[in-house]
Each structure stands twice: as structure tokens, then as C-alpha cells.
Amino acid sequence: MLTFPDLLRRLNSLIADLDGNLWLDILQKVNPPKEAGPINSIHDLAFRDAKALAGYGPDLRAIIKSKSPKDLSAEELLALTNIRGLYHLLARLPVVLLTIPDHLTNDKLIDLYNGYRQILVELDEYLALTKAES
């Protein structure tokens, strides 16, 4: 069974080289304020990255279902706290994209944002149970 530390390792491995050379190539074309770079590619990449990482939501929910919040070890609690922070950071990608007028009504982007929002609610509720009095 997957654990919070296992999931954190998977997420960290994924983000360690997210999009590889594609991102490095894009960065070479960005030179503010002179050049914004390939804007559409940047937006597409941000959406894909946020979507890829959101794909671990089912794994996160499975761990939450299988593990009582009161039974978490210090290592598990630390991993869970880091996962929560990572999801908060990642949720910013669809939020930023939704502030662009052309993307404001994009259903896939709205669904992605709502998915992150729901995951964050579930994480906060679960973490609150780790601190609740028995």
C-alpha cells in the first residue's frame, strides 16, 4: 500500500525533471521585459504540469482512506504536510491561467482548478483530524 512518504517521493521525482529540455528551451526564449517568450507554449506547459501532478489525487485519497489520521508517524505527518504545501503551490498554476481573459471560460482549466480546490479541502480536513483531541 502506498504511503504519504512514498507519494511525496513520487511527486518529487516527477517535478525534479518536469518537461525536461522543453522547459529549458522555453526559458532560453524568455527575457523580460524585452521578450515574453512563446506565451502559448508557456500556458500549455503550465496546464499540462498542473494536470500531471493533479493526477496523483486518487493516490492521495486512497492513502487518506486507508490510514487513520491519529496513527500517522512523524515521518508520515511531515510527508503529508509537504504534499499539502506542494498542492497549494501547484494550485497556483491554474489560478494564474484563469486570470488570462482567453482562458477564463476554459472548462478543462476550470475543472482542474476545482479538482485542486477539492484536494486542498480534503487535505486540510484530514490534517485537522491529526490535531483533533481524541
C-alpha positions as CSV (number, residue, x, y, z in Angstrom):
1,M,0.0,0.0,0.0
2,L,1.3,3.5,-0.9
3,T,2.1,5.8,2.0
4,F,2.5,9.5,2.3
5,P,6.3,9.3,2.2
6,D,6.0,7.1,-1.0
7,L,3.7,9.6,-2.6
8,L,5.9,12.5,-1.7
9,R,8.9,10.7,-3.3
10,R,6.9,10.1,-6.5
11,L,5.8,13.7,-6.7
12,N,9.3,14.9,-6.0
13,S,10.7,12.6,-8.8
14,L,8.1,13.9,-11.2
15,I,8.8,17.6,-10.6
16,A,12.6,17.0,-10.5
17,D,12.7,16.9,-14.3
18,L,9.3,18.0,-15.3
19,D,9.2,18.5,-19.0
20,G,13.0,18.2,-19.3
21,N,14.5,20.1,-22.2
22,L,11.2,21.6,-23.3
23,W,11.2,23.8,-20.3
24,L,14.9,24.7,-20.7
25,D,14.3,25.7,-24.3
26,I,11.3,27.9,-23.3
27,L,13.4,29.6,-20.6
28,Q,16.1,30.5,-23.2
29,K,13.4,32.4,-25.1
30,V,12.2,34.4,-22.1
31,N,14.0,37.7,-21.5
32,P,11.7,40.2,-19.6
33,P,10.9,42.9,-20.4
34,K,12.2,42.6,-23.9
35,E,10.8,39.2,-24.8
36,A,7.9,37.2,-23.2
37,G,8.9,34.0,-25.0
38,P,6.4,31.6,-26.5
39,I,3.4,32.6,-24.5
40,N,1.0,29.8,-25.7
41,S,3.7,27.2,-25.1
42,I,4.2,28.5,-21.6
43,H,0.5,28.4,-20.9
44,D,0.1,24.9,-22.3
45,L,3.1,23.7,-20.3
46,A,1.7,25.2,-17.0
47,F,-1.6,23.5,-17.7
48,R,0.0,20.1,-18.5
49,D,2.2,20.3,-15.5
50,A,-0.6,21.1,-13.1
51,K,-2.8,18.3,-14.7
52,A,0.0,15.8,-14.5
53,L,0.6,16.4,-10.8
54,A,-3.2,16.6,-10.0
55,G,-3.3,13.0,-11.4
56,Y,-1.9,11.9,-8.1
57,G,-5.1,12.9,-6.4
58,P,-6.6,9.4,-6.4
59,D,-3.5,8.0,-4.8
60,L,-3.6,10.7,-2.2
61,R,-7.3,9.9,-1.5
62,A,-6.6,6.2,-1.3
63,I,-3.9,6.8,1.4
64,I,-6.2,9.1,3.3
65,K,-8.9,6.4,3.3
66,S,-6.6,3.7,4.4
67,K,-4.7,5.5,7.2
68,S,-6.3,6.9,10.3
69,P,-5.1,10.5,10.9
70,K,-4.4,9.6,14.5
71,D,-2.0,6.8,13.6
72,L,0.4,8.8,11.5
73,S,4.1,8.6,12.4
74,A,6.2,11.8,12.5
75,E,7.6,10.8,9.0
76,E,4.1,10.4,7.6
77,L,2.9,13.6,9.1
78,L,5.9,15.5,7.7
79,A,5.4,14.0,4.2
80,L,1.7,14.8,4.3
81,T,2.5,18.4,5.3
82,N,4.9,18.7,2.4
83,I,2.4,17.2,0.0
84,R,-0.2,19.8,1.2
85,G,2.4,22.6,0.5
86,L,3.2,21.2,-2.9
87,Y,-0.5,21.0,-3.8
88,H,-1.0,24.6,-2.6
89,L,1.9,25.7,-4.8
90,L,0.6,23.7,-7.8
91,A,-2.9,25.1,-7.5
92,R,-1.5,28.5,-8.3
93,L,-0.9,27.4,-11.9
94,P,-4.5,27.0,-12.9
95,V,-5.4,30.1,-10.9
96,V,-2.9,32.2,-12.8
97,L,-4.0,30.8,-16.1
98,L,-7.7,31.6,-15.2
99,T,-6.7,35.3,-14.8
100,I,-5.9,35.4,-18.5
101,P,-9.1,36.6,-20.3
102,D,-8.7,34.0,-23.1
103,H,-8.6,31.2,-20.5
104,L,-11.3,32.4,-18.1
105,T,-14.0,30.1,-19.6
106,N,-11.9,27.1,-20.4
107,D,-13.8,24.2,-19.0
108,K,-10.8,21.9,-18.7
109,L,-8.9,24.6,-16.8
110,I,-11.9,25.3,-14.5
111,D,-12.2,21.6,-13.8
112,L,-8.5,21.4,-13.0
113,Y,-8.8,24.3,-10.6
114,N,-11.9,22.8,-8.9
115,G,-10.0,19.5,-8.6
116,Y,-7.1,21.2,-6.8
117,R,-9.5,23.1,-4.6
118,Q,-11.3,19.9,-3.6
119,I,-8.0,18.1,-2.9
120,L,-6.9,21.0,-0.7
121,V,-10.1,20.9,1.3
122,E,-9.7,17.2,1.9
123,L,-6.1,17.6,2.9
124,D,-7.0,20.4,5.4
125,E,-9.8,18.3,6.9
126,Y,-7.5,15.3,7.2
127,L,-4.7,17.3,8.8
128,A,-7.2,18.9,11.2
129,L,-8.1,15.4,12.3
130,T,-4.4,14.7,13.1
131,K,-4.5,17.5,15.6
132,A,-8.0,17.0,17.0
133,E,-8.4,15.9,20.6
134,S,-9.4,12.2,21.0
